[in-house]
Amino acid sequence: MENNYYVLGIDEAGYGPDIGPLVVTSSLFRLSEKYNSEKFWETLSEIVSKKTKEFPEKVIVADSKDIFKNHPKNYLIGETTALCSYCLLYPVPLNFQEFLQNIFLDNLDLFQKRCKTFSEYTYRMCWGNNNFFSEDPLNSKNLNPKPYINDLFPKLKKVIKSSGIDLIDIKSIVLCPHLYNESITKKGKLFLNYLQFERLIENALKRILIENISVKDKEETVKLEKKYKKETRNFKKNEQKNNLNSIFVIADKLGSKKYYINYLKSVLLRDFNIKVLEQSRDISTYKLSNNSEIRISFIKEGDKTHFPIALSSVFSKYIRERFIKNINEFFATKIQNLEPTKGYAYKIEKFIEVTNDVRKKYDIATNCFLRKRDSLLYLFD
């Protein structure tokens, strides 16, 4: 561990909409030196850029709102970025389901099985036919990302290999409207969102622990992992033994919130001594004091200035857009001239109204279709 440093970037997509899932993603990197926010784009500049105009010569890693603008080429850019990065960890996926199986934090089979129990058509509405690439790319003009991936990925892999930057894990959590509605608490949706951040932090800490212990201890830790899914004490005990020296967690701010200390002390990190380093409109930073240096920062518009957050932002947006495309296509096959939705409140009322008869006909529960908002409660039974 003497020369290993870790940075975990977390971001979400779909926090505001009324339709479609909330997706939260973390990207975990191992570094040869302490994290520097400028290092990533500078070191990888030969093949990575923030500017969409540099596609297809470069892979674009930036704020997903800038990448996934409502234009076929932009969707092609976002899909290419997500899949090139994914291929740093796994072989090229055959379909969207295989893609999710590898980066889904939860058990995908159980997740889909639960969806099927509600209704066959609920399942079809969200999951579609699971294809992508030339058979069903994300963009509406059927611009196939595969040739761009074939060109860009070998270059990306080569530059990453010599950069001192290793992508070692990507994990995503998907909260469909049903799970969102089921999980919401009196503490509000900000707390619900933070809980997903915390699950991803826990997974990263365990991933780092397993990577840095002996083979003998590793076998024992894997057994413990199976037996205790959320055992923080085991992490802390092994952390002291291994003296992990630098873990930096960075996440986009939750709304405009400034104070996070109550969130940090709520579940996973409640037994840590937490020191406030800074709390402002732009950044809130905390240190978890044990034997190691673990810092957590919530950064305003972090996806514009921090590569790990930006990459997580792209993955979250890509996964959400896949589900939104399936939802739109499901209803478009049953309603002529249907205007597609992005799920946001300012354009949602008409989509809700025109799909009402189809949802009733195919037994699609409102709880699976819409998130519970004060303005929409009248639609729920």
VOPAGU-2260 file (C-alpha; in pm, 1 decimal, decimal comma):
REM VOPAGU-2260
SITE   aa  ch    i         X         Y         Z
SITE  MET   A    0       0,0       0,0       0,0
SITE  GLU   A    1     297,5     238,2      32,4
SITE  ASN   A    2     258,4     372,7    -320,0
SITE  ASN   A    3    -113,0     311,8    -374,7
SITE  TYR   A    4    -377,3     581,1    -353,6
SITE  TYR   A    5    -744,7     548,5    -434,8
SITE  VAL   A    6   -1012,6     784,8    -556,0
SITE  LEU   A    7   -1381,8     699,4    -579,6
SITE  GLY   A    8   -1602,0     926,7    -789,6
SITE  ILE   A    9   -1981,4     910,3    -744,0
SITE  ASP   A   10   -2262,9    1072,7    -937,7
SITE  GLU   A   11   -2628,2    1012,9   -1020,6
SITE  ALA   A   12   -2870,0    1066,7   -1306,8
SITE  GLY   A   13   -3246,5    1091,8   -1285,2
SITE  TYR   A   14   -3279,7    1256,4    -945,4
SITE  GLY   A   15   -3539,0    1508,7   -1064,6
SITE  PRO   A   16   -3767,6    1328,2   -1316,2
SITE  ASP   A   17   -4106,2    1168,5   -1241,6
SITE  ILE   A   18   -4064,7     873,5   -1481,3
SITE  GLY   A   19   -3777,6     627,8   -1513,7
SITE  PRO   A   20   -3509,4     513,2   -1269,8
SITE  LEU   A   21   -3269,5     698,6   -1045,0
SITE  VAL   A   22   -2923,2     563,3   -1130,4
SITE  VAL   A   23   -2617,0     616,7    -908,2
SITE  THR   A   24   -2268,5     507,1   -1019,5
SITE  SER   A   25   -1921,9     494,9    -865,4
SITE  SER   A   26   -1587,8     473,3   -1048,0
SITE  LEU   A   27   -1292,6     349,3    -842,8
SITE  PHE   A   28    -935,5     429,5    -949,5
SITE  ARG   A   29    -600,1     320,1    -808,9
SITE  LEU   A   30    -331,2     585,9    -850,6
SITE  SER   A   31      46,5     589,3    -824,8
SITE  GLU   A   32      38,8     925,2    -643,4
SITE  LYS   A   33    -207,7    1131,0    -441,8
SITE  TYR   A   34    -519,3    1240,8    -625,9
SITE  ASN   A   35    -498,9    1562,7    -823,9
SITE  SER   A   36    -815,1    1681,6    -998,7
SITE  GLU   A   37    -620,7    1802,9   -1303,8
SITE  LYS   A   38    -408,1    1490,1   -1346,2
SITE  PHE   A   39    -664,5    1274,1   -1523,4
SITE  TRP   A   40    -752,6    1494,9   -1818,8
SITE  GLU   A   41    -391,8    1616,8   -1852,2
SITE  THR   A   42    -236,7    1270,2   -1837,7
SITE  LEU   A   43    -496,0    1116,0   -2070,4
SITE  SER   A   44    -523,4    1415,8   -2305,5
SITE  GLU   A   45    -379,4    1217,2   -2595,6
SITE  ILE   A   46    -701,7    1016,4   -2615,7
SITE  VAL   A   47    -950,9    1176,4   -2370,0
SITE  SER   A   48   -1116,8    1518,1   -2388,5
SITE  LYS   A   49   -1391,6    1722,9   -2220,6
SITE  LYS   A   50   -1496,6    1873,4   -2554,3
SITE  THR   A   51   -1758,7    1686,6   -2759,5
SITE  LYS   A   52   -1627,0    1848,6   -3079,4
SITE  GLU   A   53   -1313,6    1633,4   -3047,2
SITE  PHE   A   54   -1516,1    1315,5   -3103,7
SITE  PRO   A   55   -1448,4    1074,5   -3278,2
SITE  GLU   A   56   -1075,1    1140,3   -3246,5
SITE  LYS   A   57   -1103,6    1117,5   -2867,0
SITE  VAL   A   58   -1313,7     958,0   -2593,5
SITE  ILE   A   59   -1524,8    1228,4   -2428,8
SITE  VAL   A   60   -1542,7    1231,1   -2047,2
SITE  ALA   A   61   -1739,6    1529,1   -1918,4
SITE  ASP   A   62   -2060,8    1629,8   -1745,9
SITE  SER   A   63   -2319,4    1387,8   -1885,9
SITE  LYS   A   64   -2567,3    1673,4   -1936,6
SITE  ASP   A   65   -2322,7    1818,0   -2190,7
SITE  ILE   A   66   -2264,7    1482,3   -2360,8
SITE  PHE   A   67   -2619,0    1344,4   -2378,1
SITE  LYS   A   68   -2783,7    1640,9   -2542,3
SITE  ASN   A   69   -3091,4    1556,2   -2746,7
SITE  HIS   A   70   -2909,2    1482,5   -3071,0
SITE  PRO   A   71   -2818,4    1143,0   -3224,9
SITE  LYS   A   72   -2446,4    1223,6   -3243,8
SITE  ASN   A   73   -2438,2    1320,3   -2875,3
SITE  TYR   A   74   -2603,0     994,0   -2775,9
SITE  LEU   A   75   -2346,1     813,3   -2988,8
SITE  ILE   A   76   -2069,3     998,6   -2801,7
SITE  GLY   A   77   -2211,1     904,6   -2460,8
SITE  GLU   A   78   -2260,8     541,2   -2553,2
SITE  THR   A   79   -1907,4     517,9   -2695,7
SITE  THR   A   80   -1758,6     670,7   -2378,0
SITE  ALA   A   81   -1947,0     432,5   -2148,1
SITE  LEU   A   82   -1858,5     122,6   -2347,5
SITE  CYS   A   83   -1491,5     211,7   -2404,1
SITE  SER   A   84   -1453,1     262,0   -2027,8
SITE  TYR   A   85   -1647,7     -55,5   -1952,0
SITE  CYS   A   86   -1411,1    -252,1   -2177,9
SITE  LEU   A   87   -1116,0    -150,9   -1960,3
SITE  LEU   A   88   -1262,8    -396,4   -1707,7
SITE  TYR   A   89   -1465,5    -651,4   -1908,6
SITE  PRO   A   90   -1495,8    -798,7   -2258,9
SITE  VAL   A   91   -1729,4    -625,4   -2503,9
SITE  PRO   A   92   -2084,3    -704,9   -2381,0
SITE  LEU   A   93   -2322,7    -892,6   -2606,9
SITE  ASN   A   94   -2624,0    -691,8   -2487,5
SITE  PHE   A   95   -2744,1    -443,3   -2230,3
SITE  GLN   A   96   -2825,1    -716,0   -1980,0
SITE  GLU   A   97   -2467,2    -846,9   -1984,6
SITE  PHE   A   98   -2341,6    -490,1   -1948,1
SITE  LEU   A   99   -2555,7    -444,7   -1635,8
SITE  GLN   A  100   -2468,6    -784,5   -1488,5
SITE  ASN   A  101   -2105,8    -679,7   -1458,5
SITE  ILE   A  102   -2155,4    -333,6   -1308,9
SITE  PHE   A  103   -2483,7    -378,1   -1118,8
SITE  LEU   A  104   -2419,7    -356,0    -744,5
SITE  ASP   A  105   -2724,9    -571,5    -670,8
SITE  ASN   A  106   -2810,5    -913,3    -809,2
SITE  LEU   A  107   -2950,5    -839,2   -1154,9
SITE  ASP   A  108   -3139,7   -1168,5   -1187,3
SITE  LEU   A  109   -3326,0   -1105,8    -860,8
SITE  PHE   A  110   -3387,3    -746,8    -963,2
SITE  GLN   A  111   -3544,3    -853,0   -1292,8
SITE  LYS   A  112   -3735,4   -1137,9   -1132,2
SITE  ARG   A  113   -3893,4    -893,0    -891,5
SITE  CYS   A  114   -3993,6    -674,3   -1183,7
SITE  LYS   A  115   -4155,8    -971,0   -1360,6
SITE  THR   A  116   -4366,7   -1053,6   -1055,2
SITE  PHE   A  117   -4551,3    -724,1   -1087,1
SITE  SER   A  118   -4655,5    -775,9   -1447,6
SITE  GLU   A  119   -4522,0    -921,5   -1771,3
SITE  TYR   A  120   -4585,7    -586,3   -1936,4
SITE  THR   A  121   -4426,8    -387,5   -1655,6
SITE  TYR   A  122   -4113,8    -588,5   -1727,6
SITE  ARG   A  123   -4137,9    -526,4   -2101,7
SITE  MET   A  124   -4197,9    -155,4   -2050,0
SITE  CYS   A  125   -3864,6    -110,1   -1870,2
SITE  TRP   A  126   -3641,5    -383,2   -2008,1
SITE  GLY   A  127   -3743,0    -393,6   -2374,6
SITE  ASN   A  128   -3551,3    -649,9   -2578,0
SITE  ASN   A  129   -3213,0    -590,2   -2404,9
SITE  ASN   A  130   -3022,0    -536,0   -2729,6
SITE  PHE   A  131   -2775,6    -267,9   -2821,0
SITE  PHE   A  132   -2494,5    -193,6   -3066,5
SITE  SER   A  133   -2597,8    -226,0   -3432,0
SITE  GLU   A  134   -2923,1    -404,3   -3342,4
SITE  ASP   A  135   -3052,8    -127,0   -3117,1
SITE  PRO   A  136   -2812,7     158,9   -3041,0
SITE  LEU   A  137   -2915,2     428,5   -2796,0
SITE  ASN   A  138   -2941,9     710,2   -3051,2
SITE  SER   A  139   -3249,1     753,7   -3271,4
SITE  LYS   A  140   -3057,5     756,3   -3601,5
SITE  ASN   A  141   -2914,6     408,8   -3534,5
SITE  LEU   A  142   -2556,7     532,1   -3543,1
SITE  ASN   A  143   -2362,4     220,3   -3452,9
SITE  PRO   A  144   -2102,4     285,5   -3176,3
SITE  LYS   A  145   -1905,8     -32,8   -3243,0
SITE  PRO   A  146   -1668,4     104,6   -3512,6
SITE  TYR   A  147   -1581,2     399,6   -3286,7
SITE  ILE   A  148   -1518,0     168,8   -2993,2
SITE  ASN   A  149   -1296,6     -54,5   -3208,4
SITE  ASP   A  150   -1090,2     249,9   -3302,0
SITE  LEU   A  151   -1075,0     431,3   -2968,1
SITE  PHE   A  152   -1054,8     152,8   -2711,4
SITE  PRO   A  153    -703,7      17,2   -2802,7
SITE  LYS   A  154    -566,4     373,1   -2784,0
SITE  LEU   A  155    -738,3     437,3   -2451,4
SITE  LYS   A  156    -606,6     110,6   -2308,1
SITE  LYS   A  157    -250,8     191,5   -2417,8
SITE  VAL   A  158    -252,3     542,2   -2267,9
SITE  ILE   A  159    -412,4     424,1   -1941,0
SITE  LYS   A  160    -148,1     150,7   -1905,1
SITE  SER   A  161     137,1     401,3   -1890,2
SITE  SER   A  162     -45,4     674,6   -1696,8
SITE  GLY   A  163     -28,6     558,6   -1335,2
SITE  ILE   A  164    -408,5     563,0   -1337,2
SITE  ASP   A  165    -591,8     230,2   -1314,4
SITE  LEU   A  166    -968,2     196,9   -1335,2
SITE  ILE   A  167   -1036,2    -100,0   -1105,5
SITE  ASP   A  168   -1413,0     -98,9   -1054,9
SITE  ILE   A  169   -1740,2      52,4   -1175,3
SITE  LYS   A  170   -2064,7     -14,2    -992,8
SITE  SER   A  171   -2417,7     116,9   -1046,5
SITE  ILE   A  172   -2737,2     113,9    -842,9
SITE  VAL   A  173   -3074,3     142,8   -1016,4
SITE  LEU   A  174   -3382,6     255,7    -824,7
SITE  CYS   A  175   -3690,7     214,6   -1042,8
SITE  PRO   A  176   -4004,5     414,6    -946,5
SITE  HIS   A  177   -4135,4     118,5    -745,6
SITE  LEU   A  178   -3816,1      92,3    -537,2
SITE  TYR   A  179   -3794,2     469,1    -512,9
SITE  ASN   A  180   -4150,4     491,8    -381,1
SITE  GLU   A  181   -4090,7     199,5    -146,8
SITE  SER   A  182   -3767,9     347,1      -9,9
SITE  ILE   A  183   -3859,6     711,3      37,9
SITE  THR   A  184   -3859,5     816,4     405,0
SITE  LYS   A  185   -3962,1    1113,0     616,4
SITE  LYS   A  186   -3604,3    1235,1     585,7
SITE  GLY   A  187   -3673,7    1307,5     219,4
SITE  LYS   A  188   -3531,2    1214,3    -115,9
SITE  LEU   A  189   -3190,5    1371,0     -42,0
SITE  PHE   A  190   -3136,4    1111,8     229,7
SITE  LEU   A  191   -3257,0     834,9      -2,4
SITE  ASN   A  192   -3004,0     950,3    -260,6
SITE  TYR   A  193   -2722,7     963,6      -2,5
SITE  LEU   A  194   -2797,9     604,7     106,5
SITE  GLN   A  195   -2709,0     489,5    -245,6
SITE  PHE   A  196   -2382,5     685,9    -224,4
SITE  GLU   A  197   -2307,6     510,5     103,6
SITE  ARG   A  198   -2368,3     164,0     -41,3
SITE  LEU   A  199   -2120,6     240,8    -318,8
SITE  ILE   A  200   -1864,9     371,4     -67,8
SITE  GLU   A  201   -1900,8      52,3     136,1
SITE  ASN   A  202   -1849,0    -161,4    -173,0
SITE  ALA   A  203   -1535,8      35,5    -266,5
SITE  LEU   A  204   -1385,6       3,4      83,1
SITE  LYS   A  205   -1432,8    -373,0      71,1
SITE  ARG   A  206   -1289,2    -384,5    -282,3
SITE  ILE   A  207    -978,5    -196,3    -167,2
SITE  LEU   A  208    -942,4    -416,2     141,6
SITE  ILE   A  209    -959,5    -738,4     -57,9
SITE  GLU   A  210    -705,3    -605,2    -307,2
SITE  ASN   A  211    -448,6    -526,6     -38,5
SITE  ILE   A  212    -437,4    -832,0     185,8
SITE  SER   A  213    -247,7   -1157,1     154,4
SITE  VAL   A  214    -387,8   -1450,1     -42,9
SITE  LYS   A  215    -453,1   -1645,0     276,7
SITE  ASP   A  216    -636,0   -1354,0     437,3
SITE  LYS   A  217    -814,4   -1287,3     109,6
SITE  GLU   A  218    -976,0   -1631,0     113,1
SITE  GLU   A  219   -1095,9   -1568,4     465,9
SITE  THR   A  220   -1225,2   -1222,1     374,3
SITE  VAL   A  221   -1424,3   -1359,5      80,3
SITE  LYS   A  222   -1593,6   -1600,1     322,2
SITE  LEU   A  223   -1671,5   -1312,5     555,1
SITE  GLU   A  224   -1806,7   -1111,1     265,0
SITE  LYS   A  225   -2056,7   -1384,0     187,6
SITE  LYS   A  226   -2156,1   -1421,6     550,2
SITE  TYR   A  227   -2170,7   -1053,7     644,5
SITE  LYS   A  228   -2290,7    -832,5     364,7
SITE  LYS   A  229   -2272,1    -513,4     569,7
SITE  GLU   A  230   -2013,0    -573,6     838,4
SITE  THR   A  231   -1829,2    -247,8     898,3
SITE  ARG   A  232   -1633,5    -367,4    1200,1
SITE  ASN   A  233   -1447,9    -627,2     995,4
SITE  PHE   A  234   -1341,2    -356,0     754,9
SITE  LYS   A  235   -1218,3    -133,5    1037,2
SITE  LYS   A  236   -1021,6    -414,1    1202,6
SITE  ASN   A  237    -850,1    -511,4     877,1
SITE  GLU   A  238    -800,7    -147,8     787,2
SITE  GLN   A  239    -588,7     -97,6    1099,3
SITE  LYS   A  240    -392,5    -410,3    1018,1
SITE  ASN   A  241    -320,0    -302,3     660,5
SITE  ASN   A  242    -283,0      71,4     723,7
SITE  LEU   A  243    -461,4     192,4     412,8
SITE  ASN   A  244    -306,9     531,9     360,1
SITE  SER   A  245    -513,7     740,2     117,5
SITE  ILE   A  246    -872,1     696,3       1,0
SITE  PHE   A  247   -1046,0     999,4    -144,5
SITE  VAL   A  248   -1421,9     982,2    -205,9
SITE  ILE   A  249   -1562,9    1260,4    -424,4
SITE  ALA   A  250   -1927,4    1307,0    -514,5
SITE  ASP   A  251   -2146,8    1564,8    -679,4
SITE  LYS   A  252   -2340,3    1773,4    -427,1
SITE  LEU   A  253   -2690,1    1664,2    -332,5
SITE  GLY   A  254   -2891,6    1960,0    -451,5
SITE  SER   A  255   -2743,1    2272,0    -293,7
SITE  LYS   A  256   -2687,1    2110,7      45,5
SITE  LYS   A  257   -2394,1    2241,7     250,6
SITE  TYR   A  258   -2392,3    2020,1     564,2
SITE  TYR   A  259   -2349,2    1642,2     538,1
SITE  ILE   A  260   -2235,1    1544,3     886,6
SITE  ASN   A  261   -2573,3    1397,1     985,1
SITE  TYR   A  262   -2583,1    1188,1     668,3
SITE  LEU   A  263   -2229,9    1059,9     726,5
SITE  LYS   A  264   -2314,1     951,1    1080,5
SITE  SER   A  265   -2635,9     776,2     981,4
SITE  VAL   A  266   -2550,3     420,2     872,7
SITE  LEU   A  267   -2220,5     282,3     742,2
SITE  LEU   A  268   -1989,3     549,9     882,8
SITE  ARG   A  269   -2160,1     602,8    1219,5
SITE  ASP   A  270   -1873,9     437,0    1413,1
SITE  PHE   A  271   -1600,7     648,7    1254,6
SITE  ASN   A  272   -1465,8     966,8    1406,3
SITE  ILE   A  273   -1560,0    1230,1    1148,0
SITE  LYS   A  274   -1382,4    1565,6    1133,1
SITE  VAL   A  275   -1524,9    1857,9     937,0
SITE  LEU   A  276   -1258,1    2012,9     714,3
SITE  GLU   A  277   -1475,1    2249,7     510,4
SITE  GLN   A  278   -1845,1    2322,0     457,6
SITE  SER   A  279   -1937,8    2577,7     194,7
SITE  ARG   A  280   -2171,2    2624,7    -102,2
SITE  ASP   A  281   -1907,0    2486,6    -337,7
SITE  ILE   A  282   -1746,0    2204,0    -140,6
SITE  SER   A  283   -1803,8    2012,9     183,3
SITE  THR   A  284   -1512,1    1793,3     294,7
SITE  TYR   A  285   -1478,1    1549,4     585,5
SITE  LYS   A  286   -1200,0    1330,1     719,4
SITE  LEU   A  287   -1267,7     987,6     868,7
SITE  SER   A  288   -1004,8     944,7    1135,6
SITE  ASN   A  289    -875,0     598,8    1199,1
SITE  ASN   A  290    -535,3     460,7    1098,7
SITE  SER   A  291    -590,5     556,6     738,1
SITE  GLU   A  292    -663,3     875,9     557,1
SITE  ILE   A  293   -1015,0     863,0     417,8
SITE  ARG   A  294   -1161,9    1188,0     295,3
SITE  ILE   A  295   -1508,3    1247,4     155,3
SITE  SER   A  296   -1591,4    1559,4     -44,7
SITE  PHE   A  297   -1923,7    1671,7    -188,5
SITE  ILE   A  298   -1850,3    1914,9    -471,2
SITE  LYS   A  299   -2080,7    2154,4    -655,0
SITE  GLU   A  300   -2081,8    2062,7   -1025,0
SITE  GLY   A  301   -1810,5    1809,3    -950,6
SITE  ASP   A  302   -1871,6    1638,5   -1283,9
SITE  LYS   A  303   -1726,5    1944,2   -1458,2
SITE  THR   A  304   -1397,1    1945,6   -1266,5
SITE  HIS   A  305   -1331,8    1588,9   -1147,1
SITE  PHE   A  306   -1277,0    1307,6   -1395,3
SITE  PRO   A  307   -1395,7    1020,0   -1167,0
SITE  ILE   A  308   -1724,4    1201,6   -1099,9
SITE  ALA   A  309   -1767,3    1283,5   -1469,1
SITE  LEU   A  310   -1715,2     920,5   -1569,6
SITE  SER   A  311   -1972,5     806,4   -1312,8
SITE  SER   A  312   -2206,2    1073,5   -1443,9
SITE  VAL   A  313   -2176,0     933,5   -1796,9
SITE  PHE   A  314   -2246,9     576,2   -1680,8
SITE  SER   A  315   -2548,6     682,2   -1474,7
SITE  LYS   A  316   -2692,8     886,9   -1759,6
SITE  TYR   A  317   -2624,4     612,9   -2014,1
SITE  ILE   A  318   -2804,2     348,7   -1806,1
SITE  ARG   A  319   -3099,1     578,2   -1737,2
SITE  GLU   A  320   -3129,1     670,5   -2105,8
SITE  ARG   A  321   -3137,6     301,1   -2198,0
SITE  PHE   A  322   -3437,7     252,1   -1969,7
SITE  ILE   A  323   -3609,6     570,6   -2091,2
SITE  LYS   A  324   -3566,7     454,6   -2450,5
SITE  ASN   A  325   -3730,9     122,2   -2366,0
SITE  ILE   A  326   -4023,3     298,7   -2196,1
SITE  ASN   A  327   -4078,8     528,5   -2493,5
SITE  GLU   A  328   -4057,5     243,8   -2744,2
SITE  PHE   A  329   -4299,7      28,6   -2544,8
SITE  PHE   A  330   -4573,0     292,5   -2557,7
SITE  ALA   A  331   -4489,3     404,5   -2912,2
SITE  THR   A  332   -4578,1      56,6   -3041,5
SITE  LYS   A  333   -4925,3      96,6   -2890,9
SITE  ILE   A  334   -4997,6     469,4   -2937,3
SITE  GLN   A  335   -4962,4     639,1   -3275,3
SITE  ASN   A  336   -4765,7     964,2   -3300,0
SITE  LEU   A  337   -4670,4     953,3   -2933,5
SITE  GLU   A  338   -4426,2    1227,7   -2837,2
SITE  PRO   A  339   -4143,1    1066,6   -2637,4
SITE  THR   A  340   -4068,5    1174,7   -2281,6
SITE  LYS   A  341   -3751,7    1236,9   -2083,3
SITE  GLY   A  342   -3950,3    1197,8   -1763,3
SITE  TYR   A  343   -3925,5    1555,1   -1636,7
SITE  ALA   A  344   -4223,5    1721,7   -1470,5
SITE  TYR   A  345   -4257,7    2018,5   -1705,2
SITE  LYS   A  346   -4354,9    1788,8   -1995,8
SITE  ILE   A  347   -4491,2    1484,5   -1818,1
SITE  GLU   A  348   -4862,7    1553,7   -1780,3
SITE  LYS   A  349   -4951,0    1487,4   -2144,2
SITE  PHE   A  350   -4746,9    1165,2   -2152,4
SITE  ILE   A  351   -4923,1    1041,5   -1838,2
SITE  GLU   A  352   -5262,8    1123,0   -1988,1
SITE  VAL   A  353   -5213,9     963,2   -2330,7
SITE  THR   A  354   -5060,8     643,0   -2185,9
SITE  ASN   A  355   -5330,9     596,9   -1923,6
SITE  ASP   A  356   -5551,4     354,4   -2122,9
SITE  VAL   A  357   -5252,7     143,1   -2228,8
SITE  ARG   A  358   -5132,1     112,6   -1870,9
SITE  LYS   A  359   -5475,3       3,4   -1754,9
SITE  LYS   A  360   -5509,4    -245,4   -2039,8
SITE  TYR   A  361   -5173,2    -410,3   -1967,1
SITE  ASP   A  362   -5198,7    -392,7   -1587,5
SITE  ILE   A  363   -4900,5    -161,7   -1538,5
SITE  ALA   A  364   -4922,4     -26,4   -1185,3
SITE  THR   A  365   -4888,9     348,5   -1136,0
SITE  ASN   A  366   -4636,6     267,4    -863,0
SITE  CYS   A  367   -4406,5     116,1   -1128,7
SITE  PHE   A  368   -4462,9     397,8   -1376,3
SITE  LEU   A  369   -4444,0     714,6   -1165,2
SITE  ARG   A  370   -4258,9     838,9    -860,6
SITE  LYS   A  371   -4476,1     964,9    -579,0
SITE  ARG   A  372   -4472,2    1341,3    -582,8
SITE  ASP   A  373   -4717,1    1568,5    -404,0
SITE  SER   A  374   -4846,9    1691,3    -739,7
SITE  LEU   A  375   -4906,3    1333,5    -864,5
SITE  LEU   A  376   -5049,9    1160,6    -555,6
SITE  TYR   A  377   -5401,1    1175,9    -700,3
SITE  LEU   A  378   -5292,5     921,7    -964,3
SITE  PHE   A  379   -5204,9     656,3    -705,5
SITE  ASP   A  380   -5458,9     416,0    -560,6
